[in-house]
């Protein structure tokens, strides 16, 4: 092959496969080595073989690992040996017995058909591997971006795309817009969702239903978003049907909604067309949750004054929205879609009521606290509301000013109900804090498995977000119904009431035993000794010893023999009490009743070992009430 032909072929490979020159050169080297080994047949697999290729000069050579022998050697194996004089031309410091990499005379034109085929296969294999690695690195950095692709094949499971004419991507059915249908050759824009590395090359997963695709389209179409003047706060999307996007201006004087919509809706229409006529609501974000929730229910007209927020860390945030009767269907949307998207957009659970429905509910509760005081304090308003509701029942026309009266009544009622619920949550939190103070601190470290309960009961307890015995005891003291209802719903083997009784029995018998165990001491951190620290000759005295002055050392005197103390007379034998109903019931279930644990300690004042005994009082359980025997 002429030099120009070699250079032309080399450049063609690098450009066609988008590979660096070094990668192609390395593939040629490995191909030459494989072809040489296959053609020669006398090179051991343990012998080192290398190739050098210079694309600029169209030169190559094969280097073999050879052992240096004496010049006077009778015969030399040209594959494995080299004379000392020839070896010193490569490295002047070599000696007999050393190993050098020496060039070996070879000619690729003399390679056989099999060797040439081997070289071709190696080159193609190495180029494919390098191309796969290059594609993986390229698209791994593009996760979260948009890409243009051409449809290659379509089936019920996925659509195969060709991205940028090089990489194959998969558009799964769950990431497609249901109303879209593509055929082979169509060009579409997709969102790169995930790139996985595999033996057959990078596996690229793309999407058109992901909400971040809508975000990227707005960044592409709206310069204010791309430049950072307008920020996208949140997105709620049901692909192919409807989406809501909340935007906020970061620069004074910019209308975020107008910037996204564009003049005569040009910008938003371009995005709608790209997403197959998906409806998009652009909403201005507000730091006030009530205002934001009212705007998120667009196109329904709502007033933030009639949005009642209820923040509960355990149950979640809930917003009750009162709307006019003619706006109720718009606020809820078809099959609840508008309300559902508004809840996703704001992060609040939204309950929507019409003013008439809310007025009927509040009027029916006027005899219950706290609305009973409302009826007493606003008798005229309640009478007017009663008249309007009777008119509504008769399906007569209600005037706009009468709707305003209903709205004022509902506002007063919802405000009082909201205050009552807040007070109830505050009271509940206070009870929980008091209950936690009555439970020993160590019990919150006691795992639920220590209670030795049935697996179905433990599963229900964990489902109630109770992770240890301390939390379980607090729950039983404050809100036992929180555990009883799930036990009834789970249909446990023993029955809900029996299971609850078993939980209490296990706590009563096993928690004192757990508390009687010594608490594990925390691990002390090792501190390195300083180089200039001096060794201490004496230890520091204990904290309870009064030290007046350091006394001189003296030989310890032998201790006197221990004096035997008179033993207490043994108490008269007592008959064991008859078993209680609970113990009998536990024995029937096949469980052996546990004997109370004993904890022995040394009493310094008495000079003897005593046993701790727990008092069981009728007035209530005290988990830390112990006495000495």
C-alpha positions as CSV (number, residue, x, y, z in Angstrom):
1,X,0.0,0.0,0.0
2,X,1.4,3.4,-0.9
3,X,1.9,6.0,1.7
4,X,-0.8,8.2,0.5
5,X,-3.3,5.3,0.4
6,X,-2.3,4.4,4.0
7,X,-2.8,7.9,5.2
8,X,-6.1,8.2,3.4
9,X,-7.4,5.0,4.9
10,X,-6.2,6.0,8.3
11,X,-7.9,9.4,8.2
12,X,-11.1,7.8,6.9
13,X,-11.3,5.4,9.9
14,X,-10.8,8.2,12.4
15,X,-13.4,10.4,10.8
16,X,-16.0,7.8,10.1
17,X,-16.0,6.4,13.6
18,X,-15.3,9.8,15.4
19,X,-12.2,8.3,17.2
20,X,-8.9,9.9,18.2
21,X,-5.8,9.0,16.1
22,X,-4.2,7.4,19.1
23,X,-7.0,4.9,19.4
24,X,-6.8,3.9,15.8
25,X,-3.0,3.6,16.1
26,X,-3.3,1.3,19.1
27,X,-5.8,-0.9,17.2
28,X,-3.3,-1.2,14.3
29,X,-0.6,-2.2,16.7
30,X,-2.6,-5.0,18.3
31,X,-3.7,-6.2,14.8
32,X,-0.1,-6.4,13.7
33,X,0.9,-8.4,16.8
34,X,-2.0,-10.8,16.3
35,X,-1.3,-11.3,12.6
36,X,2.5,-11.9,13.3
37,X,1.7,-14.5,16.0
38,X,-0.7,-16.2,13.7
39,X,1.6,-16.2,10.6
40,X,4.8,-17.2,12.5
41,X,3.4,-19.9,14.7
42,X,6.7,-20.2,16.6
43,X,6.1,-17.4,19.1
44,X,5.1,-18.6,22.5
45,X,2.2,-17.0,24.3
46,X,4.5,-16.2,27.2
47,X,6.9,-14.3,24.9
48,X,6.3,-10.6,24.7
49,X,5.6,-9.1,21.3
50,X,5.1,-5.4,20.5
51,X,4.4,-3.4,17.3
52,X,5.3,0.2,16.5
53,X,3.3,2.2,13.9
54,X,4.1,5.6,12.5
55,X,1.2,6.9,10.3
56,X,3.1,9.9,9.2
57,X,5.9,7.8,7.5
58,X,3.9,4.7,6.8
59,X,6.5,2.6,8.7
60,X,6.0,-0.2,11.2
61,X,8.1,-2.8,12.9
62,X,7.7,-5.8,15.2
63,X,9.6,-6.1,18.5
64,X,10.3,-9.4,20.1
65,X,11.5,-10.2,23.6
66,X,14.8,-12.0,23.1
67,X,17.5,-13.4,25.5
68,X,21.1,-12.2,25.0
69,X,23.6,-15.0,24.2
70,X,27.4,-15.1,23.6
71,X,28.7,-14.0,20.2
72,X,30.5,-17.3,20.0
73,X,27.3,-19.3,20.3
74,X,27.2,-21.9,17.6
75,X,23.6,-21.4,16.7
76,X,21.1,-18.7,17.6
77,X,17.3,-19.0,17.4
78,X,16.2,-15.8,15.7
79,X,12.8,-15.8,17.4
80,X,14.0,-16.1,21.0
81,X,17.8,-15.2,21.1
82,X,20.1,-12.4,20.1
83,X,23.9,-12.1,20.1
84,X,25.6,-9.8,22.6
85,X,27.1,-7.5,20.0
86,X,23.7,-7.0,18.4
87,X,21.9,-6.5,21.7
88,X,24.4,-3.8,22.8
89,X,23.5,-1.8,19.8
90,X,20.1,-1.5,21.4
91,X,21.2,-1.2,25.0
92,X,24.9,-0.8,25.7
93,X,24.5,-2.0,29.3
94,X,23.0,-5.5,28.7
95,X,24.9,-8.6,29.6
96,X,24.6,-12.2,28.7
97,X,21.4,-13.7,30.1
98,X,19.5,-10.4,30.0
99,X,16.3,-9.8,28.0
100,X,15.8,-7.1,25.5
101,X,13.1,-6.0,23.0
102,X,14.7,-6.4,19.7
103,X,13.3,-5.6,16.2
104,X,12.4,-8.6,14.1
105,X,12.5,-8.5,10.3
106,X,9.0,-9.1,8.9
107,X,7.0,-8.2,5.9
108,X,3.2,-8.0,5.9
109,X,3.0,-8.9,2.3
110,X,4.2,-12.3,3.2
111,X,1.4,-12.8,5.7
112,X,-1.0,-15.6,4.7
113,X,-4.7,-15.3,4.2
114,X,-5.5,-16.4,7.8
115,X,-3.1,-13.9,9.3
116,X,-4.5,-11.1,7.2
117,X,-8.1,-12.0,8.2
118,X,-7.0,-12.1,11.8
119,X,-5.5,-8.6,11.5
120,X,-8.8,-7.3,9.9
121,X,-10.9,-8.8,12.7
122,X,-8.7,-7.4,15.4
123,X,-8.8,-3.9,13.9
124,X,-12.6,-4.0,13.5
125,X,-13.1,-5.4,17.1
126,X,-10.8,-2.8,18.7
127,X,-12.5,0.0,16.7
128,X,-15.9,-1.1,17.8
129,X,-14.8,-1.3,21.4
130,X,-13.3,2.1,21.2
131,X,-16.4,3.5,19.5
132,X,-18.7,2.0,22.3
133,X,-16.5,3.6,25.0
134,X,-16.5,6.9,23.2
135,X,-20.3,6.9,22.8
136,X,-20.8,6.0,26.4
137,X,-18.6,8.8,27.6
138,X,-20.4,11.2,25.3
139,X,-24.0,10.4,26.2
140,X,-23.2,9.8,29.9
141,X,-22.4,13.5,30.2
142,X,-25.6,14.4,28.3
143,X,-28.1,12.8,30.7
144,X,-30.8,15.4,31.3
145,X,-30.5,17.1,27.9
146,X,-32.5,17.0,24.7
147,X,-31.4,15.1,21.6
148,X,-32.8,14.7,18.1
149,X,-33.4,11.2,16.9
150,X,-34.8,9.3,13.9
151,X,-37.2,6.4,14.3
152,X,-35.6,3.1,13.2
153,X,-38.2,0.6,14.3
154,X,-41.6,0.5,16.2
155,X,-43.1,-2.2,18.2
156,X,-45.5,-2.6,21.2
157,X,-42.7,-2.5,23.7
158,X,-40.5,0.3,22.6
159,X,-39.4,2.6,19.8
160,X,-35.8,2.3,18.6
161,X,-34.1,5.6,17.6
162,X,-30.9,6.6,16.1
163,X,-29.4,9.7,17.9
164,X,-27.2,12.0,15.9
165,X,-26.8,9.3,13.3
166,X,-24.5,7.2,15.6
167,X,-26.0,5.9,18.8
168,X,-29.0,3.7,19.2
169,X,-31.6,4.7,21.8
170,X,-34.7,3.1,23.3
171,X,-37.9,4.9,23.9
172,X,-40.0,2.5,26.2
173,X,-43.7,2.5,26.0
174,X,-44.1,4.0,29.6
175,X,-42.0,7.0,28.5
176,X,-44.1,7.7,25.4
177,X,-47.0,10.1,25.1
178,X,-50.1,7.9,24.6
179,X,-51.7,10.0,21.9
180,X,-48.5,10.0,19.7
181,X,-47.9,7.5,16.9
182,X,-44.6,7.4,15.0
183,X,-43.5,5.5,11.9
184,X,-40.1,4.5,10.6
185,X,-38.1,7.5,9.5
186,X,-39.9,10.1,11.6
187,X,-37.6,12.7,13.3
188,X,-38.5,13.5,17.0
189,X,-36.9,15.2,19.9
190,X,-36.4,13.2,23.1
191,X,-35.1,13.7,26.7
192,X,-32.0,11.5,27.6
193,X,-33.2,9.8,30.8
194,X,-30.5,7.2,31.5
195,X,-27.3,5.8,30.0
196,X,-26.2,2.3,31.0
197,X,-23.0,0.6,30.1
198,X,-23.3,-2.9,28.6
199,X,-21.1,-5.4,26.6
200,X,-23.0,-4.5,23.4
201,X,-22.4,-0.8,23.8
202,X,-24.2,2.0,25.7
203,X,-27.8,1.4,26.4
204,X,-29.5,4.8,26.1
205,X,-33.0,5.3,27.6
206,X,-34.9,8.3,26.4
207,X,-38.3,9.8,27.2
208,X,-40.9,12.1,26.0
209,X,-43.2,11.9,29.0
210,X,-40.8,13.0,31.7
211,X,-41.5,16.4,33.3
212,X,-38.0,17.6,32.8
213,X,-38.5,17.4,29.1
214,X,-41.0,20.2,29.5
215,X,-38.4,22.1,31.5
216,X,-35.8,21.7,28.8
217,X,-38.2,22.9,26.1
218,X,-39.0,26.0,28.1
219,X,-35.2,26.7,28.5
220,X,-34.8,26.3,24.8
221,X,-37.7,28.4,23.7
222,X,-37.6,31.2,26.4
223,X,-34.3,33.1,26.6
224,X,-35.2,34.6,29.9
225,X,-35.2,31.2,31.5
226,X,-32.0,30.2,29.8
227,X,-30.3,33.4,31.0
228,X,-31.5,33.0,34.6
229,X,-33.9,36.0,34.6
230,X,-36.9,33.7,35.1
231,X,-36.8,30.6,37.2
232,X,-38.9,27.4,36.9
233,X,-40.0,26.6,40.5
234,X,-42.0,23.4,39.9
235,X,-43.7,21.3,37.2
236,X,-46.7,19.0,37.3
237,X,-47.3,17.0,34.2
238,X,-49.6,14.3,32.9
239,X,-48.0,13.7,29.5
240,X,-50.1,14.2,26.4
241,X,-53.0,15.7,28.4
242,X,-52.1,18.7,30.6
243,X,-49.2,20.3,32.4
244,X,-48.8,23.1,34.9
245,X,-45.5,25.0,35.4
246,X,-44.8,27.6,38.1
247,X,-42.3,30.4,37.2
248,X,-40.9,33.3,39.2
249,X,-39.0,36.4,38.1
250,X,-35.5,36.8,39.5
251,X,-35.0,40.2,37.9
252,X,-37.2,43.2,38.8
253,X,-39.5,44.4,36.0
254,X,-39.9,41.1,34.2
255,X,-43.3,39.4,33.8
256,X,-42.5,35.7,34.2
257,X,-45.8,34.5,32.7
258,X,-45.6,36.8,29.7
259,X,-42.0,35.8,29.0
260,X,-43.0,32.2,28.8
261,X,-46.1,32.7,26.7
262,X,-44.5,35.1,24.3
263,X,-46.0,37.6,21.9
264,X,-49.3,36.3,20.8
265,X,-48.5,33.0,22.4
266,X,-45.7,32.2,19.9
267,X,-43.3,30.6,22.5
268,X,-45.9,28.5,24.2
269,X,-47.5,27.4,21.0
270,X,-44.1,26.0,19.8
271,X,-43.9,23.9,22.9
272,X,-47.5,22.7,22.6
273,X,-46.9,21.7,19.1
274,X,-43.7,19.7,20.0
275,X,-45.7,17.8,22.7
276,X,-48.6,16.9,20.4
277,X,-51.0,19.6,21.5
278,X,-50.5,19.1,25.2
279,X,-52.3,21.9,27.2
280,X,-49.9,23.9,29.4
281,X,-50.8,26.3,32.2
282,X,-48.1,28.8,33.1
283,X,-48.6,30.1,36.7
284,X,-46.8,32.7,38.6
285,X,-45.2,31.3,41.7
286,X,-45.8,33.0,45.1
287,X,-44.0,32.6,48.4
288,X,-47.5,32.8,50.1
289,X,-48.9,29.2,49.9
290,X,-52.5,30.5,49.9
291,X,-51.9,32.7,46.9
292,X,-49.9,30.0,45.1
293,X,-52.6,27.4,45.7
294,X,-55.3,29.8,44.5
295,X,-53.4,30.5,41.3
296,X,-52.6,26.9,40.7
297,X,-56.3,26.0,40.3
298,X,-56.4,28.1,37.1
299,X,-58.5,28.4,34.9
300,X,-60.9,28.4,37.9
301,X,-61.2,31.8,39.5
302,X,-60.4,31.5,43.2
303,X,-59.7,33.9,46.0
304,X,-56.7,33.3,48.3
305,X,-58.8,34.7,51.2
306,X,-60.9,31.5,51.0
307,X,-57.9,29.1,51.1
308,X,-57.5,27.6,54.6
309,X,-54.1,26.1,55.3
310,X,-53.6,23.3,57.8
311,X,-50.0,22.3,58.4
312,X,-49.5,18.9,60.0
313,X,-46.0,17.4,60.1
314,X,-47.4,13.8,60.5
315,X,-50.5,13.8,58.3
316,X,-49.1,16.3,55.7
317,X,-50.1,19.8,54.6
318,X,-53.8,20.2,53.7
319,X,-55.5,23.2,52.1
320,X,-59.3,23.6,52.0
321,X,-60.4,25.8,49.1
322,X,-63.9,27.3,48.9
323,X,-65.0,28.4,45.4
324,X,-68.2,29.7,43.9
325,X,-70.6,27.1,42.6
326,X,-70.0,28.0,39.0
327,X,-66.3,27.5,39.4
328,X,-66.4,24.1,41.1
329,X,-66.2,22.0,38.0
330,X,-63.3,24.1,36.6
331,X,-61.4,23.9,39.8
332,X,-61.7,20.1,40.0
333,X,-61.2,19.5,36.3
334,X,-62.1,16.5,34.2
335,X,-61.8,13.4,36.4
336,X,-60.1,15.6,39.0
337,X,-57.1,16.3,36.7
338,X,-56.9,20.1,37.5
339,X,-57.0,19.5,41.2
340,X,-54.5,16.7,41.0
341,X,-52.0,18.7,39.0
342,X,-52.4,21.7,41.4
343,X,-51.7,19.4,44.3
344,X,-48.5,18.1,42.6
345,X,-47.4,21.6,41.7
346,X,-47.8,23.1,45.2
347,X,-47.0,20.1,47.3
348,X,-50.2,20.5,49.3
349,X,-53.2,18.2,49.5
350,X,-56.1,20.2,48.3
351,X,-59.8,19.8,49.2
352,X,-62.1,21.8,47.0
353,X,-65.7,22.7,48.2
354,X,-68.4,24.8,46.7
355,X,-69.7,27.6,48.9
356,X,-73.1,26.0,49.0
357,X,-71.7,22.6,50.1
358,X,-69.5,24.2,52.7
359,X,-72.5,26.3,54.0
360,X,-74.7,23.2,54.3
361,X,-72.0,21.3,56.3
362,X,-71.3,24.3,58.6
363,X,-75.0,24.9,59.2
364,X,-75.5,21.2,60.1
365,X,-72.8,21.5,62.8
366,X,-74.1,24.7,64.5
367,X,-75.1,22.7,67.6
368,X,-71.6,21.3,68.0
369,X,-68.6,23.1,69.4
370,X,-67.0,25.4,68.3
371,X,-69.8,26.4,65.9
372,X,-72.4,26.6,68.7
373,X,-70.8,29.9,69.8
374,X,-71.0,31.2,66.2
375,X,-74.8,30.7,66.2
376,X,-75.1,32.5,69.5
377,X,-72.9,35.5,68.5
378,X,-74.3,35.9,65.0
379,X,-77.9,35.0,65.2
380,X,-79.0,37.4,62.4
381,X,-76.4,36.0,60.0
382,X,-77.3,32.4,60.9
383,X,-81.0,33.2,60.3
384,X,-80.2,34.7,56.9
385,X,-78.1,31.7,56.0
386,X,-80.9,29.4,57.0
387,X,-83.3,31.3,54.7
388,X,-80.8,31.2,51.7
389,X,-80.2,27.4,52.2
390,X,-84.0,26.8,52.2
391,X,-84.2,28.7,49.0
392,X,-81.4,26.6,47.6
393,X,-83.1,23.4,48.5
394,X,-86.2,24.6,46.7
395,X,-84.0,25.1,43.6
396,X,-84.9,28.7,43.4
397,X,-82.5,31.3,42.1
398,X,-79.9,32.6,44.6
399,X,-78.8,36.2,44.0
400,X,-75.1,37.1,43.9
401,X,-75.4,39.1,47.2
402,X,-76.8,36.1,48.8
403,X,-73.8,34.0,47.7
404,X,-71.7,36.7,49.4
405,X,-73.6,36.1,52.6
406,X,-73.0,32.4,52.4
407,X,-69.3,33.0,51.7
408,X,-69.0,35.2,54.8
409,X,-70.7,32.6,56.9
410,X,-68.5,29.8,55.5
411,X,-65.4,31.9,56.1
412,X,-66.3,32.4,59.8
413,X,-67.1,28.7,60.2
414,X,-64.0,27.4,58.5
415,X,-61.8,29.7,60.5
416,X,-63.2,28.4,63.8
417,X,-62.9,24.8,62.7
418,X,-59.3,25.4,61.6
419,X,-58.4,26.9,65.0
420,X,-60.1,24.0,66.8
421,X,-58.0,21.5,64.8
422,X,-54.8,23.4,65.5
423,X,-55.6,23.4,69.2
424,X,-56.3,19.7,69.1
425,X,-52.9,19.0,67.4
426,X,-51.1,21.2,70.0
427,X,-52.8,19.2,72.8
428,X,-51.9,15.9,71.2
429,X,-48.2,17.0,70.8
430,X,-48.2,18.0,74.5
431,X,-49.6,14.6,75.5
432,X,-47.0,12.9,73.5
433,X,-44.2,14.9,75.0
434,X,-45.5,14.1,78.5
435,X,-45.7,10.4,77.7
436,X,-42.2,10.4,76.3
437,X,-41.0,11.8,79.6
438,X,-42.6,9.0,81.5
439,X,-40.9,6.3,79.4
440,X,-37.2,5.5,80.3
441,X,-34.7,6.8,77.8
442,X,-33.2,3.3,77.2
443,X,-36.5,1.9,76.1
444,X,-36.3,4.0,73.0
445,X,-33.2,1.9,72.1
446,X,-35.1,-1.4,72.6
447,X,-35.9,-3.0,69.3
448,X,-39.4,-4.4,68.7
449,X,-38.0,-7.9,68.2
450,X,-37.3,-8.0,71.9
451,X,-41.0,-8.3,72.6
452,X,-41.2,-11.7,70.9
453,X,-44.5,-10.9,69.2
454,X,-45.9,-12.7,66.2
455,X,-44.7,-11.5,62.8
456,X,-48.0,-10.2,61.6
457,X,-48.4,-8.1,64.7
458,X,-44.8,-6.7,64.3
459,X,-45.6,-5.9,60.6
460,X,-48.7,-3.8,61.7
461,X,-46.6,-2.0,64.3
462,X,-43.9,-1.1,61.8
463,X,-46.5,0.0,59.3
464,X,-47.7,2.6,61.9
465,X,-44.2,4.1,61.8
466,X,-43.2,2.7,65.2
467,X,-39.6,1.7,65.2
468,X,-38.8,0.8,68.8
469,X,-40.5,-0.2,72.1
470,X,-40.4,3.4,73.5
471,X,-42.5,4.7,70.6
472,X,-44.9,1.8,71.0
473,X,-45.4,2.6,74.7
474,X,-46.0,6.3,73.9
475,X,-48.6,5.3,71.3
476,X,-50.4,3.0,73.7
477,X,-50.6,5.8,76.3
478,X,-51.7,8.6,74.1
479,X,-53.5,7.1,71.1
480,X,-54.3,3.4,71.4
481,X,-56.8,3.6,68.6
482,X,-53.9,4.4,66.2
483,X,-52.8,0.8,66.7
484,X,-56.1,-0.9,67.2
485,X,-57.6,0.1,63.9
486,X,-54.7,-1.2,61.8
487,X,-54.8,-4.5,63.7
488,X,-58.4,-4.9,62.9
489,X,-57.8,-4.0,59.2
490,X,-54.9,-6.5,59.0
491,X,-57.0,-9.3,60.4
492,X,-54.2,-10.7,62.6
493,X,-54.5,-14.3,63.8
494,X,-55.3,-13.6,67.4
495,X,-57.8,-10.8,66.8
496,X,-57.2,-7.1,67.2
497,X,-58.2,-6.9,70.9
498,X,-56.2,-10.1,71.8
499,X,-53.2,-8.8,69.8
500,X,-53.3,-5.5,71.7
501,X,-53.5,-7.3,75.0
502,X,-50.5,-9.5,74.0
503,X,-48.5,-6.3,73.2
504,X,-49.2,-4.9,76.6
505,X,-48.3,-8.2,78.3
506,X,-45.1,-8.4,76.5
507,X,-44.2,-4.8,77.4
508,X,-45.0,-5.4,81.1
509,X,-42.9,-8.6,81.3
510,X,-40.0,-7.9,79.1
511,X,-39.3,-4.1,79.5
512,X,-38.2,-4.5,83.1
513,X,-35.9,-7.3,82.2
514,X,-34.4,-5.2,79.4
515,X,-33.9,-2.3,81.9
516,X,-32.2,-4.6,84.4
517,X,-29.4,-5.3,81.9
518,X,-26.3,-3.1,82.4
519,X,-26.2,-0.3,79.8
520,X,-23.3,-0.7,77.5
521,X,-20.5,1.8,78.1
522,X,-19.7,4.1,75.1
523,X,-16.5,3.3,73.4
524,X,-13.6,5.5,74.4
525,X,-11.7,7.2,71.7
526,X,-8.0,6.5,71.8
527,X,-5.9,9.6,72.2
528,X,-2.3,9.6,71.0
529,X,0.3,10.3,73.6
530,X,2.4,13.4,73.2
531,X,6.1,13.0,72.7
532,X,7.0,15.4,75.5
533,X,4.5,14.0,78.0
534,X,6.1,12.5,81.2
535,X,5.0,9.1,82.6
536,X,2.8,9.5,85.6
537,X,4.0,7.6,88.7
538,X,0.6,7.6,90.6
539,X,-3.0,7.4,89.5
540,X,-5.4,10.1,90.4
541,X,-7.5,9.4,93.5
542,X,-11.2,8.5,93.0
543,X,-13.7,11.4,93.1
544,X,-15.3,10.3,96.3
545,X,-12.1,10.2,98.4
546,X,-11.0,13.3,100.3
547,X,-7.3,13.8,99.5
548,X,-5.5,16.2,102.0
549,X,-1.9,15.7,101.0
550,X,0.2,13.2,99.0
551,X,1.2,10.5,101.4
552,X,4.6,8.7,101.1
553,X,4.6,5.2,99.7
554,X,4.6,2.4,102.1
555,X,4.3,-1.3,101.9
556,X,0.7,-2.4,102.1
557,X,-0.3,-4.3,105.2
558,X,-2.1,-7.7,104.9
559,X,-5.8,-7.4,105.1
560,X,-7.5,-8.9,108.2
561,X,-9.6,-12.0,107.7
562,X,-13.2,-11.4,106.8
563,X,-15.6,-11.5,109.7
564,X,-18.6,-13.6,109.1
565,X,-21.9,-11.7,109.6
566,X,-24.9,-13.4,111.0
567,X,-27.3,-14.4,108.2
568,X,-30.9,-13.4,108.3
569,X,-33.4,-16.1,109.1
570,X,-35.1,-17.5,106.0
571,X,-38.7,-16.4,105.6
572,X,-41.4,-18.9,105.9
573,X,-42.3,-20.7,102.8
574,X,-45.2,-19.1,101.0
575,X,-47.5,-20.7,98.5
576,X,-47.3,-19.2,95.1
577,X,-50.3,-17.1,94.1
578,X,-52.8,-18.6,91.7
579,X,-52.2,-17.7,88.1
580,X,-54.0,-14.7,86.7
581,X,-56.4,-14.8,83.8
582,X,-53.8,-13.2,81.5
583,X,-51.1,-15.7,82.4
584,X,-53.6,-18.6,81.8
585,X,-54.6,-17.1,78.5
586,X,-50.9,-16.8,77.5
587,X,-50.3,-20.4,78.5
588,X,-53.1,-21.5,76.3
589,X,-51.5,-19.9,73.3
590,X,-48.5,-22.1,73.9
591,X,-46.1,-19.5,75.3
592,X,-44.3,-20.1,78.5
593,X,-44.8,-17.2,80.9
594,X,-41.6,-15.5,81.6
595,X,-40.3,-15.3,85.2
596,X,-39.4,-11.8,86.4
597,X,-35.7,-11.0,85.9
598,X,-33.5,-10.3,89.0
599,X,-30.7,-7.8,89.2
600,X,-28.1,-8.3,92.0
601,X,-26.0,-5.4,93.1
602,X,-23.5,-4.7,95.9
603,X,-24.6,-2.4,98.6
604,X,-21.6,-0.5,100.1
605,X,-23.5,0.6,103.3
606,X,-24.7,-2.9,104.2
607,X,-21.6,-4.6,102.9
608,X,-23.6,-7.3,101.2
609,X,-25.3,-8.2,97.9
610,X,-28.9,-7.2,97.5
611,X,-31.6,-7.9,94.9
612,X,-33.6,-5.3,93.1
613,X,-37.3,-5.9,93.1
614,X,-40.0,-4.1,91.1
615,X,-43.2,-2.8,92.7
616,X,-46.3,-3.2,90.7
617,X,-48.8,-0.5,91.7
618,X,-52.4,-0.5,90.9
619,X,-52.5,3.2,90.1
620,X,-50.4,2.8,87.0
621,X,-47.1,1.5,85.6
622,X,-43.9,3.0,86.7
623,X,-41.1,1.4,84.7
624,X,-38.3,2.7,86.9
625,X,-39.8,2.0,90.4
626,X,-37.5,-0.5,92.1
627,X,-36.8,-1.3,95.7
628,X,-34.0,-3.3,97.4
629,X,-34.6,-6.7,99.1
